Amino acid sequence: MGYGGSAADTVASQAIHPTKPADFTRLNPAERSRWNAEFKRCYEAGLEAADQATRQALARLPADLRDEIMQAGRLAHPTIVSHLGSWSACLAQKGWQYDHPLQVLGDVHAQRERLGANPAAAELEQVRQNERALAVADWDCAEQHVRPAVVQLLNDLEARAAAAGEPASPFQE
C-alpha cells in the first residue's frame, strides 16, 4: 500500500521492515513467528538507540533551536505550516480533503482498523487502491508545495546547530 503497510498485515508485521531472508518461505509458522519477533526486537532496539542519540544531541542545543527542531519534526514549525495551505489546495484539486499531513496518516490508519481481521477481498482491494491513490497525490503535492521549504528549514537549522558547536547530525561526533 502507499503508506508502507498492507491492510491485511498484522500489527507486528506492520511494525517491522519487510526484508526477509531468502529462505523465509521455507520456515514453518513457528519459525516465521520467532524470526519476525526477533527482527521486530532488533528494529525497535535500533529505533530506541537512534532516538536516544537524537535526544542527547538536542539536549546540548540552545532551547530556542531545540524547540524549532521539535516543531519541524511535528510539522508544526511556522515555515512548514505556511506551506500547508497550498499542499491542502493541491490535494483538494486531486479529490482529497486534508488540512495537515498527519490527518492523512490518521485516516489511513483508521481505514485499516475498520477492515478488521478478516476483510473481504474486494473491500481489502478497494482500501489498497484508495491508499495508493492518496499516497501518490500526497507525494506529488508535498514535493511541489512543502518539501522545498522543509529542505531549506532543515539546512538552516543544521547550520545553526553547527554554529552552536554541535554536529550537524546526532550521529556525528
N, C-alpha and C positions, 0 to 999 in steps of 0.2 A: 504494500500500500504506500501511499505517498508520504506518510509521516513516520516511516520506519518500523511499522509493525503490521501484523495481519490480524484482521478481526477474529480469525479462528485460533490465533495463538493463545497459549495460556499466559497468565500474568508472569510467571517465571521466565518463559521464553521471550516475552517482550522486553524483559529487563536485561537480557544478555545479547552480546554481539552474535550475529548469525554464523560466524565462522565455525566450522566443524571439521574434525579430522576426516581425511579421505575415506576411511573405513567406518564412518559413523553409522551408515545404513546397515552394517553388519552387526552392530551391537544389539543385544536383546533389550527389551524395555527397561529392565532394572539397570543395566549398564548405561543406557542413554540417560536415565534419570540421574545416576551418580555423576556422569560426565557433565550434564547440564548444571547440577548443583555445584560441582567444583568450579566450573567455568564462571558461574554467577558469583561465587565467593571470591574468586580471583579478580573478576571485573570490579566488584564492589570495593575490594581492598585497594585496587588501583585508583578508583574514583576518590576514595577517602584520602589516600596519600596526596593526590593532586589537590583536593580541597584543603587539606592541612597546609600544603606548601603555599597555596594561594592566600589562606588566612594569615600565615606568618608574614608573607610579603606585604600584604595590605596593612598589617599592624604596624609596620615600620614607616608607612607613608603619613604625610600630614593629613589631619582629619578631613579637611575640605576635599582633597584629592581622593581619599578613600571613599568619601560619600559619593562623589561623582562617578567613580568606578562602579560602586554598588548600584547607583541609579542606572547606569548604562547596562549592567547585567540584567536588570529588571525591565529594560526598555522604557524606563521612566525618566531618563535624562532629558532636559528641555530640548537639546539638539535633536534627539531622536523623536520625541513627541511632536516637534514642529513639522515632521515629515509624515506622520501617521495619517493625517487628513488626506493627503494625496494618495497614499497607499490604499486607504479605505475607498476613496473615489474610484481608483483603478479597479479594485476588486468589485465594486458595485457595477462598473461597466461590464464586467465579466459574469455578473449574475450572483455575486456573493455579498452579503451584508455583515461586515465586521468593522468595529472601530479600533480594535487592538489585536496584534498578533497572538497574544495569549488567549483571546477568545476563540481563535481558530483551534488551538490545541485542546482547549476545554471542550469544544463542540465535537471534535474528532474523538476524544476520549469518551464522551457521553454517548456517541453513536455506537461505539464498540460495546459499551456497557449495556445498552438497550438490546443488543443482539442476544445476550445470554450465552449459555454454554454450548448450546446445540442449534445454531441458526439454520434456517432453510437455505439451501444452496443459492436460490435466486435472491433471497434477501441479503446473504453474505456478498454475493457478486455486486449487487446494487450499492452496498456500502463501500466496497472496494473501488468501484468506478467513481463514486461520488468523492471519495477521499483523494483519489489520483487527480481528478479534475481540479479539486480545491488546491491541492499541493502545487500543481502547475501554475494556476492563477496566482496563488500566494507568492511563489518564487518569482514569477515574472514581475509582479507589482513591487515586491521588495527590492529586486535588482534595479528597477527603474527609479523608485522613489525613496527608499530607505538606505540601502546598502552604501551608496556613496557617502552619505552623511555619517553612517556608523564607522566606516573606514577612516574618515577624516577625524572623527571624535577619538577613536582608539589611537590613532597616530599622535594626536595632541596629548592625550592622557599618558601615553607611553613616553613622550618627550618630557612631559612634566615630571614623571616618576624618575626618569634618568637625571633630570636637573636636580631632583631632590636627593640624588645619590643612590638611588635604588636601581636594581637591574630592570631592564625593560620587560622581562618575563619572570614570573616566580620560579622558574626552573633554571634560571641563570644565576650563578653565584659568583 
